[in-house]
Amino acid sequence: MTIEEIDLSLPNGFHDSKILGVRLDYVRQTAEIDLEIHVSGVDDEDTEKYQRATLSISGLIYFVIEPPGPPNTAHAQPSRVDGGSSELKRTAYPLPKPLPDGAFTYWFFVSNWNSFIHIAALTADIKLSCES
């Protein structure tokens, strides 16, 4: 599965989700992102319903975190994000190419940093927590 496929399976994708933490293991080529995913649907009374989840990435090729930029560089709160798999016309740094067969790319825009996280990997999975 790709991160885009996971995005499409969620009620709001990764839009307005919050990154709580990131763990990288370059030896094992894995990454884990702890999130609060915005899960309120159109018909939900509670429009601000979030659920904790862990996005697990395997076959990690790169995980690039751009430095925060002005005007917003707050770190004292969870980082609200949006995401996408389409190739960006411009990035702060050139990203490695070509990628191995079967690899995917995905980006998260971190609004309170005003910068991107870029990921390339072979597989992804998500585990939703029972608690919200």
TILO-559381 format. One line per field, with one value per residue (C-alpha): residue number from 1; residue in three letters; z, y, x. Coordinates in steps of 0.2 Angstrom, whole numbers, plus 5000, padded with zeros to 4 digits. Each point is the difference from the previous one (the first is absolute). Layout:
residues N
k: NUM / ...
r: Ala / ...
c3: Z / ...
c2: Y / ...
c1: X / ...
end
This chain:
residues 132
k: 1 / 2 / 3 / 4 / 5 / 6 / 7 / 8 / 9 / 10 / 11 / 12 / 13 / 14 / 15 / 16 / 17 / 18 / 19 / 20 / 21 / 22 / 23 / 24 / 25 / 26 / 27 / 28 / 29 / 30 / 31 / 32 / 33 / 34 / 35 / 36 / 37 / 38 / 39 / 40 / 41 / 42 / 43 / 44 / 45 / 46 / 47 / 48 / 49 / 50 / 51 / 52 / 53 / 54 / 55 / 56 / 57 / 58 / 59 / 60 / 61 / 62 / 63 / 64 / 65 / 66 / 67 / 68 / 69 / 70 / 71 / 72 / 73 / 74 / 75 / 76 / 77 / 78 / 79 / 80 / 81 / 82 / 83 / 84 / 85 / 86 / 87 / 88 / 89 / 90 / 91 / 92 / 93 / 94 / 95 / 96 / 97 / 98 / 99 / 100 / 101 / 102 / 103 / 104 / 105 / 106 / 107 / 108 / 109 / 110 / 111 / 112 / 113 / 114 / 115 / 116 / 117 / 118 / 119 / 120 / 121 / 122 / 123 / 124 / 125 / 126 / 127 / 128 / 129 / 130 / 131 / 132
r: Met / Thr / Ile / Glu / Glu / Ile / Asp / Leu / Ser / Leu / Pro / Asn / Gly / Phe / His / Asp / Ser / Lys / Ile / Leu / Gly / Val / Arg / Leu / Asp / Tyr / Val / Arg / Gln / Thr / Ala / Glu / Ile / Asp / Leu / Glu / Ile / His / Val / Ser / Gly / Val / Asp / Asp / Glu / Asp / Thr / Glu / Lys / Tyr / Gln / Arg / Ala / Thr / Leu / Ser / Ile / Ser / Gly / Leu / Ile / Tyr / Phe / Val / Ile / Glu / Pro / Pro / Gly / Pro / Pro / Asn / Thr / Ala / His / Ala / Gln / Pro / Ser / Arg / Val / Asp / Gly / Gly / Ser / Ser / Glu / Leu / Lys / Arg / Thr / Ala / Tyr / Pro / Leu / Pro / Lys / Pro / Leu / Pro / Asp / Gly / Ala / Phe / Thr / Tyr / Trp / Phe / Phe / Val / Ser / Asn / Trp / Asn / Ser / Phe / Ile / His / Ile / Ala / Ala / Leu / Thr / Ala / Asp / Ile / Lys / Leu / Ser / Cys / Glu / Ser
c3: 5000 / 4997 / 5011 / 4986 / 5001 / 5019 / 4998 / 4988 / 5013 / 5014 / 5001 / 4998 / 4994 / 5010 / 4998 / 5017 / 5008 / 5014 / 5000 / 5018 / 4998 / 4987 / 5002 / 4987 / 4999 / 4985 / 5004 / 4998 / 4987 / 5010 / 5006 / 5012 / 5001 / 5015 / 4994 / 5006 / 4984 / 4997 / 4998 / 5001 / 4986 / 4992 / 5010 / 5017 / 5013 / 5007 / 4986 / 5010 / 5002 / 5000 / 5002 / 5004 / 4987 / 4996 / 4981 / 4998 / 4985 / 4993 / 4987 / 5004 / 4987 / 5007 / 5013 / 4998 / 5012 / 4993 / 5013 / 5007 / 4991 / 5004 / 5004 / 5011 / 5009 / 5016 / 5007 / 5017 / 4992 / 4989 / 4982 / 4989 / 4983 / 4983 / 4987 / 4982 / 4989 / 4984 / 4996 / 5006 / 4987 / 5012 / 5016 / 5012 / 4996 / 4985 / 5004 / 4995 / 4983 / 4992 / 5013 / 5000 / 4992 / 5010 / 5011 / 5004 / 5005 / 5012 / 5008 / 5016 / 5001 / 5018 / 5001 / 5017 / 4993 / 4982 / 4993 / 4993 / 5005 / 4985 / 5001 / 4987 / 5005 / 4994 / 5012 / 5013 / 5013 / 5013 / 5016 / 5008 / 5019 / 5010 / 5010 / 4992
c2: 5000 / 5018 / 5015 / 5007 / 4985 / 5002 / 5018 / 4996 / 4987 / 5013 / 5011 / 5016 / 4993 / 5007 / 5017 / 5010 / 4985 / 5003 / 4993 / 4996 / 4991 / 4991 / 4986 / 4995 / 4984 / 5001 / 4983 / 4992 / 5012 / 5005 / 5015 / 5002 / 5016 / 5002 / 5010 / 5006 / 4998 / 5011 / 4987 / 5011 / 4997 / 5011 / 4994 / 5000 / 5011 / 5002 / 5008 / 4999 / 4981 / 4993 / 4983 / 4995 / 4989 / 4994 / 5001 / 4987 / 5001 / 4986 / 4999 / 5018 / 5009 / 5017 / 5011 / 5018 / 5013 / 5018 / 5013 / 5010 / 5017 / 5017 / 5006 / 4985 / 4990 / 4994 / 4983 / 5000 / 4992 / 4986 / 5003 / 5002 / 4992 / 4997 / 4987 / 4995 / 4989 / 5011 / 5006 / 5017 / 5013 / 5007 / 4993 / 5008 / 4987 / 4988 / 4983 / 4984 / 4992 / 4988 / 4989 / 4981 / 4991 / 5000 / 5015 / 5014 / 5018 / 5010 / 5017 / 5008 / 5019 / 5005 / 5016 / 5007 / 4997 / 5006 / 4986 / 4982 / 4983 / 4989 / 4981 / 4986 / 4982 / 4983 / 4997 / 5008 / 4995 / 5009 / 4994 / 5009 / 5001 / 4995 / 5016 / 5017
c1: 5000 / 5006 / 4997 / 4989 / 4989 / 4999 / 4995 / 4986 / 4993 / 4999 / 4984 / 5010 / 5016 / 5015 / 4992 / 5001 / 5008 / 5013 / 5017 / 5005 / 5016 / 5012 / 5012 / 5012 / 5011 / 5012 / 5007 / 4983 / 4995 / 4984 / 4991 / 4985 / 4990 / 4988 / 4985 / 4983 / 4989 / 4985 / 4986 / 4984 / 4988 / 4988 / 4986 / 5009 / 4994 / 5017 / 5010 / 5017 / 5001 / 5018 / 5006 / 5018 / 5010 / 5017 / 5005 / 5014 / 5011 / 5011 / 5014 / 5004 / 5010 / 5000 / 4991 / 5004 / 4994 / 5003 / 5005 / 4985 / 4999 / 4992 / 4987 / 4994 / 5013 / 4990 / 5006 / 4990 / 4985 / 4996 / 5004 / 4985 / 5002 / 4993 / 5007 / 5002 / 5008 / 5001 / 5018 / 5003 / 5006 / 5013 / 5008 / 5012 / 5013 / 5002 / 4993 / 5009 / 4995 / 4998 / 4990 / 5000 / 4986 / 4984 / 5005 / 4988 / 5002 / 4989 / 5002 / 4992 / 4999 / 5002 / 4990 / 5007 / 5018 / 4996 / 5010 / 4999 / 5004 / 5005 / 4999 / 5005 / 4997 / 4994 / 4985 / 4989 / 4987 / 4990 / 4994 / 4985 / 5000 / 4985 / 5000 / 4997
end
